[in-house]
Structure formats: C-alpha cells, structure tokens
Amino acid sequence: MNPQEAKKLEKKIHEIFTKYLSKNDTVIAGISGGPDSIFLLKFLAELPLKIHVAHLNHQLRKESGNDEKFVKDFTQKTSPNILFHSKSVDIKKISKKSKKGIEETGRTERYKFFNQLAKKHNATFIITAHHADDNLETIILNLTRGATLQGLTGMKTLDKNLLRPLLPITKAQIQDYLKFKKTPYLTDKSNLTDDYNRNLIRNRAIPHLKKINPNIALTTAKNTENLREIQDYLTTQAQNWLKRHNTTNKLPSKSLAKLHPALQKTIIRELYKFLTGDTKNLENTHVDEILHLINQNIGNKQKKFGKLLATLKNGTITIEKL
C-alpha cells in the first residue's frame, strides 16, 4: 500500500464513521487483538468518542493471557482516555455444558459481555470489526446450511445497536494498511487450522473463489445489498398484511393461500419471530409444511414447527407456543 492508497482508505473509513457516529457517543468496541480489531481501534481513537474496549479471554489457547495483555497495552498506548474491560470465560466448559459448538458458545459469551458493558455505560453502539471477507464467509456458511433469503443477505452494517463499520473493507486492505503503518497485531493460530467450518471456508473455499474473481468479497457485498432490498420489501409487505388482518397468531388460510409463496413464507417467519423473539429454530422445512397445511385447507390438522404448534380448524390457522 502506498501513501495515496492509504489516504483513500482513511477517507472512506472516516465517511462511514461520520455517517453513523456523533460527537461524544459512548461505544463498546470488541477488540480481540487481531488485525481487524486493531485497525478498528486505531480509527475509533481518532474520533471524539467515549470508547470502552471490551476483550473476552476465551481460555482456549495458552496464549490467551498474553493476548489480553497485548490488547490492554495497545489500548493504553493508543489513548489514555480509552477504558479497557476484560473478562475471562471457560468457553470449552460452557460449550460442553450447553451442548453447543465452541464457535457458537464463544460468540454468545462475547455478545453477552458486550451487551452487559453497553447497558452499564449507556452505550450508543457496540462496534465490531467484521469486514467484507467475514461477510462472504457468513454467506457461504449459510448457503451450506440451507439459507433463507435473509441468510443470503449476510451481515448488516447497522443491526439495532450493533455497528459493523468495516463491512465495505476487505481483509487485504486492513492488513496492507497495518503493514504500511507498521502497526503490530496478534495472529490467532487456531484460525489457520481447518478444525471449524468457518475456517474451512476461509482457508480452502475462498482462496479458490478468489482465483475466479479476486474481488469476490466486495462483489458479494454489492449483491447482498440488492437481496436485502428484496427482503426488506417482503418484510414490510408481510407486516402490513398482519396489521390489516389484525392478528398476532391467527391466519385466515384462504386469504393467505392467495398470496405469492415468497410473501406467504415471509408472513410465517414474521409471525414466528413475533411469538418467539427470533427465527433461530425455524427451518425451511417447517415453513414448507405450514404452507402445505394452509394451501390444502382441508379438515382439522395440527403441525409442530420449531417452538410453535400450528392448528388448522374451520379455515383458520392458529399458531401457539408449545
């Protein structure tokens, strides 16, 4: 990276930050010590913000203690006005107890910590260093699991109080900039193995895709913007339909059956999200089964899907929590 390229990147980052952040905002910055989060912290420190650095020690590697010290020292060197917070959590133990994967458990515990700090300090945003390549990994991972349209839109730059300002920036740009500025950062050796699905995609699949299109991360980001517009339109139409029918758990099956299948599916997902808080346990097969029930509209039937029970009776689908 040359000085001109560095200035161009700096301008782009500042434009993104200016769009979302205001003077004296309080923010919680998730900083692991890797190149992405160090890059994020360098730019955040230049803004008139009240910054709280949050570092979660996962206790997964021998170097975890050194990682925490590195982030603390880097934070203090960057600015004495930035407050450092750390927490140590036995991710393996929690993962085993909850019967969930290491990656999922780590993510859950990180955001639990971030949200605790955000609440305590009345933060405007939680800021993470997810970039364009992370987004590409997420989309490919979702594809392998059988993604919905929403899953194919990837991460949002702003999702409630969670801000991801680096999504338009690639991993290569971040690393080139840090090299140009001679800025130290940590390398997590576990990311170099293929032990986790995301690592397998990062280390094996994406390098091959970049041979076809070196800019695939940015190309995918632009494509997801188009998909998100479609998803937003369907969501708005679904919410309007539910309001018109004044319902939170009863669906007139004849009226619903007349709609386009894409809108039918979105209505079911919106209803599920309203009743349970999210769509984590809602699978595509569940939605298809409910649609089959609706479009048949014959007799009285019941069907479980995720955390809910759907009952067809007298032309009405009633959806209730189990």
C-alpha positions as CSV (number, residue, x, y, z in Angstrom):
1,M,0.0,0.0,0.0
2,N,1.3,3.4,-0.9
3,P,0.5,6.8,0.8
4,Q,-2.2,7.7,-1.8
5,E,-4.0,4.4,-1.3
6,A,-3.7,4.8,2.5
7,K,-5.3,8.3,2.3
8,K,-8.1,7.0,0.1
9,L,-8.8,4.2,2.6
10,E,-8.7,6.6,5.5
11,K,-11.2,8.9,3.8
12,K,-13.5,6.0,3.2
13,I,-13.4,4.9,6.8
14,H,-14.0,8.4,8.1
15,E,-17.0,8.8,5.8
16,I,-18.5,5.6,7.2
17,F,-17.9,6.6,10.8
18,T,-19.3,10.1,10.2
19,K,-22.5,8.5,8.8
20,Y,-23.2,6.6,12.0
21,L,-21.4,8.2,14.9
22,S,-21.9,11.5,16.6
23,K,-19.6,13.6,18.8
24,N,-19.4,12.2,22.4
25,D,-21.2,8.9,21.6
26,T,-20.3,6.2,24.0
27,V,-19.3,3.0,22.2
28,I,-18.2,-0.5,23.2
29,A,-15.5,-1.8,20.9
30,G,-15.0,-5.5,20.7
31,I,-11.2,-5.9,20.4
32,S,-9.5,-9.3,20.2
33,G,-6.1,-8.0,19.2
34,G,-6.3,-9.4,15.6
35,P,-5.6,-7.2,12.6
36,D,-9.3,-6.3,12.0
37,S,-10.0,-5.1,15.6
38,I,-6.7,-3.3,15.9
39,F,-7.4,-1.5,12.6
40,L,-10.9,-0.6,14.0
41,L,-9.5,0.8,17.3
42,K,-6.9,2.9,15.5
43,F,-9.6,4.8,13.6
44,L,-12.1,5.0,16.5
45,A,-9.4,6.6,18.7
46,E,-9.2,9.5,16.2
47,L,-12.8,10.4,16.8
48,P,-14.4,12.5,19.7
49,L,-16.0,9.4,21.3
50,K,-16.2,7.8,24.7
51,I,-14.6,4.5,23.9
52,H,-14.7,1.3,26.1
53,V,-12.6,-1.5,24.8
54,A,-14.0,-5.0,25.6
55,H,-11.8,-8.1,25.4
56,L,-13.1,-11.5,26.2
57,N,-10.5,-14.1,27.2
58,H,-11.9,-17.4,25.9
59,Q,-9.3,-19.6,27.7
60,L,-9.0,-21.7,24.5
61,R,-5.2,-21.3,23.9
62,K,-2.1,-21.0,26.0
63,E,-1.5,-17.5,24.5
64,S,-4.9,-16.2,25.7
65,G,-3.4,-14.4,28.7
66,N,-0.8,-12.8,26.5
67,D,-3.5,-11.7,24.1
68,E,-5.3,-9.9,26.8
69,K,-2.2,-8.1,28.0
70,F,-1.4,-7.1,24.4
71,V,-4.8,-5.6,23.9
72,K,-4.7,-3.8,27.2
73,D,-1.2,-2.3,26.5
74,F,-2.2,-1.4,22.9
75,T,-5.3,0.4,24.2
76,Q,-3.3,2.4,26.7
77,K,-0.7,3.4,24.2
78,T,-3.4,4.4,21.7
79,S,-5.1,6.7,24.1
80,P,-5.2,7.2,27.9
81,N,-8.8,8.2,27.6
82,I,-10.0,4.8,26.3
83,L,-11.2,2.5,29.1
84,F,-10.2,-1.2,29.0
85,H,-12.5,-4.0,30.2
86,S,-11.7,-7.7,30.1
87,K,-13.5,-10.9,31.2
88,S,-12.2,-14.5,31.4
89,V,-14.6,-17.3,30.4
90,D,-14.0,-21.0,30.1
91,I,-15.6,-21.5,26.7
92,K,-14.9,-25.2,26.5
93,K,-16.6,-25.8,29.8
94,I,-19.7,-23.8,28.8
95,S,-19.8,-25.4,25.4
96,K,-19.8,-28.9,26.9
97,K,-22.5,-28.0,29.4
98,S,-24.8,-26.3,26.9
99,K,-24.1,-28.9,24.2
100,K,-23.3,-26.2,21.7
101,G,-20.3,-25.7,19.5
102,I,-17.1,-23.8,20.5
103,E,-17.7,-21.1,17.9
104,E,-21.4,-20.6,18.8
105,T,-20.6,-20.5,22.5
106,G,-17.7,-18.1,22.1
107,R,-19.9,-15.7,20.0
108,T,-22.8,-16.0,22.6
109,E,-20.4,-15.2,25.5
110,R,-18.8,-12.3,23.7
111,Y,-22.0,-10.6,22.9
112,K,-23.3,-11.2,26.4
113,F,-20.2,-9.4,27.7
114,F,-20.5,-6.6,25.2
115,N,-24.2,-6.1,26.0
116,Q,-23.5,-6.0,29.7
117,L,-21.0,-3.2,29.2
118,A,-23.3,-1.4,26.8
119,K,-26.1,-1.4,29.4
120,K,-23.8,-0.4,32.3
121,H,-22.3,2.5,30.4
122,N,-25.4,3.5,28.4
123,A,-23.5,3.0,25.1
124,T,-25.0,4.1,21.8
125,F,-23.4,1.3,19.9
126,I,-21.5,-2.0,20.2
127,I,-18.9,-1.9,17.4
128,T,-17.2,-4.9,15.9
129,A,-14.5,-5.3,13.3
130,H,-16.3,-7.6,10.8
131,H,-15.2,-6.9,7.3
132,A,-16.1,-7.9,3.7
133,D,-14.4,-11.2,3.9
134,D,-16.1,-12.1,7.1
135,N,-19.4,-11.4,5.4
136,L,-18.5,-13.6,2.5
137,E,-17.7,-16.4,4.9
138,T,-21.0,-16.0,6.6
139,I,-23.0,-16.1,3.4
140,I,-21.2,-19.2,2.1
141,L,-21.7,-20.9,5.5
142,N,-25.4,-20.0,5.4
143,L,-25.6,-21.5,1.9
144,T,-24.2,-24.8,3.1
145,R,-26.8,-24.9,5.9
146,G,-29.8,-24.2,3.6
147,A,-30.2,-20.4,3.8
148,T,-33.3,-18.3,3.5
149,L,-33.2,-15.1,1.6
150,Q,-32.4,-13.3,4.8
151,G,-29.4,-15.6,5.3
152,L,-28.1,-14.7,1.9
153,T,-28.1,-11.0,2.7
154,G,-25.3,-11.5,5.2
155,M,-24.5,-9.1,8.0
156,K,-26.0,-5.6,8.3
157,T,-23.8,-2.6,8.8
158,L,-26.2,-1.4,11.5
159,D,-28.3,-4.0,13.3
160,K,-30.2,-2.4,16.2
161,N,-27.3,-1.2,18.4
162,L,-24.6,-3.3,16.7
163,L,-22.5,-1.4,14.3
164,R,-20.1,-3.1,11.8
165,P,-18.4,-0.2,10.0
166,L,-15.8,-2.3,8.3
167,L,-18.1,-4.4,6.1
168,P,-17.2,-2.4,2.9
169,I,-13.4,-3.0,3.7
170,T,-11.6,-6.2,2.7
171,K,-9.2,-8.2,4.9
172,A,-6.3,-7.5,2.4
173,Q,-6.9,-3.7,2.7
174,I,-6.8,-3.9,6.5
175,Q,-3.6,-6.0,6.6
176,D,-1.9,-3.8,3.9
177,Y,-2.7,-0.7,5.9
178,L,-1.4,-2.0,9.1
179,K,1.8,-3.1,7.4
180,F,2.1,0.3,5.8
181,K,1.7,2.0,9.2
182,K,3.9,-0.7,10.9
183,T,1.2,-1.4,13.4
184,P,1.5,-4.6,15.5
185,Y,-1.3,-7.1,15.9
186,L,-1.9,-10.7,17.1
187,T,-2.3,-13.8,14.9
188,D,-4.6,-16.4,16.2
189,K,-3.0,-19.7,15.1
190,S,-6.3,-21.5,15.5
191,N,-7.6,-19.6,12.5
192,L,-5.0,-21.3,10.4
193,T,-6.4,-24.8,11.0
194,D,-9.4,-26.4,9.4
195,D,-11.0,-27.5,12.7
196,Y,-14.1,-25.3,12.3
197,N,-16.5,-25.0,9.4
198,R,-15.8,-21.2,9.1
199,N,-12.0,-21.9,9.0
200,L,-12.5,-24.5,6.3
201,I,-14.4,-21.9,4.1
202,R,-11.8,-19.2,4.9
203,N,-8.7,-21.3,4.2
204,R,-10.0,-23.7,1.4
205,A,-13.0,-22.4,-0.4
206,I,-12.5,-18.7,-0.6
207,P,-8.9,-18.8,-2.0
208,H,-10.3,-20.9,-4.9
209,L,-13.2,-18.4,-5.5
210,K,-10.7,-15.5,-5.5
211,K,-8.9,-17.2,-8.4
212,I,-12.1,-16.7,-10.4
213,N,-12.8,-13.3,-9.0
214,P,-10.1,-11.6,-6.9
215,N,-12.7,-9.0,-5.7
216,I,-15.4,-11.6,-4.8
217,A,-15.8,-10.2,-1.2
218,L,-16.8,-6.7,-2.5
219,T,-18.8,-8.2,-5.4
220,T,-20.8,-10.3,-2.9
221,A,-21.3,-7.3,-0.7
222,K,-22.9,-5.4,-3.6
223,N,-25.1,-8.3,-4.5
224,T,-26.3,-8.7,-0.9
225,E,-27.5,-5.1,-1.0
226,N,-29.9,-6.0,-3.8
227,L,-31.1,-9.1,-1.9
228,R,-31.6,-7.0,1.2
229,E,-33.8,-4.6,-0.7
230,I,-36.0,-7.5,-1.7
231,Q,-36.0,-8.9,1.8
232,D,-36.9,-5.5,3.3
233,Y,-39.8,-5.2,0.8
234,L,-41.2,-8.6,1.6
235,T,-40.9,-8.0,5.3
236,T,-42.7,-4.7,5.0
237,Q,-45.5,-6.3,3.0
238,A,-45.8,-9.2,5.5
239,Q,-46.0,-6.8,8.4
240,N,-48.7,-4.7,6.7
241,W,-50.7,-7.9,5.9
242,L,-50.6,-9.0,9.5
243,K,-51.7,-5.5,10.6
244,R,-54.6,-5.4,8.1
245,H,-55.8,-8.7,9.4
246,N,-55.3,-7.6,13.0
247,T,-53.6,-10.8,14.0
248,T,-50.7,-12.0,16.0
249,N,-51.4,-15.7,16.0
250,K,-54.4,-16.4,13.7
251,L,-54.1,-16.7,9.9
252,P,-57.1,-16.8,7.6
253,S,-55.9,-19.7,5.4
254,K,-58.0,-18.8,2.3
255,S,-56.7,-15.2,2.2
256,L,-53.1,-16.3,2.9
257,A,-53.3,-19.0,0.2
258,K,-54.0,-16.3,-2.5
259,L,-50.6,-14.6,-1.8
260,H,-47.3,-15.2,-3.6
261,P,-45.4,-18.1,-2.0
262,A,-42.5,-15.7,-1.1
263,L,-44.9,-13.4,0.8
264,Q,-46.6,-16.4,2.5
265,K,-43.2,-17.6,3.8
266,T,-42.2,-14.1,5.0
267,I,-45.5,-13.8,6.9
268,I,-45.0,-17.1,8.6
269,R,-41.4,-16.1,9.5
270,E,-42.5,-12.7,10.8
271,L,-45.2,-14.3,12.9
272,Y,-42.8,-16.8,14.3
273,K,-40.3,-14.0,15.2
274,F,-43.1,-12.1,16.9
275,L,-44.1,-15.1,19.0
276,T,-40.6,-16.4,19.9
277,G,-38.3,-13.4,19.5
278,D,-36.2,-14.8,16.7
279,T,-36.2,-17.4,13.9
280,K,-33.2,-19.5,15.1
281,N,-35.2,-22.7,15.4
282,L,-37.3,-22.2,12.3
283,E,-36.2,-24.3,9.4
284,N,-37.2,-24.1,5.7
285,T,-38.9,-27.5,6.0
286,H,-41.1,-26.1,8.9
287,V,-42.3,-23.2,6.7
288,D,-43.0,-25.5,3.8
289,E,-45.0,-27.8,6.0
290,I,-47.1,-24.9,7.3
291,L,-47.7,-23.7,3.7
292,H,-48.8,-27.2,2.7
293,L,-51.3,-27.1,5.6
294,I,-52.5,-23.7,4.5
295,N,-52.8,-24.4,0.8
296,Q,-54.6,-27.7,1.4
297,N,-57.1,-26.1,3.7
298,I,-58.8,-29.4,4.3
299,G,-60.3,-30.6,7.6
300,N,-58.7,-30.0,11.0
301,K,-55.0,-30.7,11.4
302,Q,-52.0,-29.9,13.6
303,K,-48.3,-29.4,12.9
304,K,-45.3,-28.6,15.1
305,F,-42.7,-26.3,13.8
306,G,-39.8,-25.1,15.9
307,K,-41.1,-23.9,19.2
308,L,-44.7,-23.5,17.9
309,L,-47.8,-25.5,17.1
310,A,-49.9,-24.7,14.1
311,T,-53.6,-25.8,14.2
312,L,-55.9,-25.7,11.1
313,K,-59.6,-25.5,12.1
314,N,-62.5,-24.1,10.2
315,G,-60.3,-22.3,7.6
316,T,-58.1,-20.6,10.2
317,I,-54.5,-21.4,11.2
318,T,-53.8,-20.7,14.9
319,I,-50.2,-20.6,15.9
320,E,-49.3,-21.0,19.5
321,K,-46.2,-21.5,21.7
322,L,-45.5,-25.1,22.8
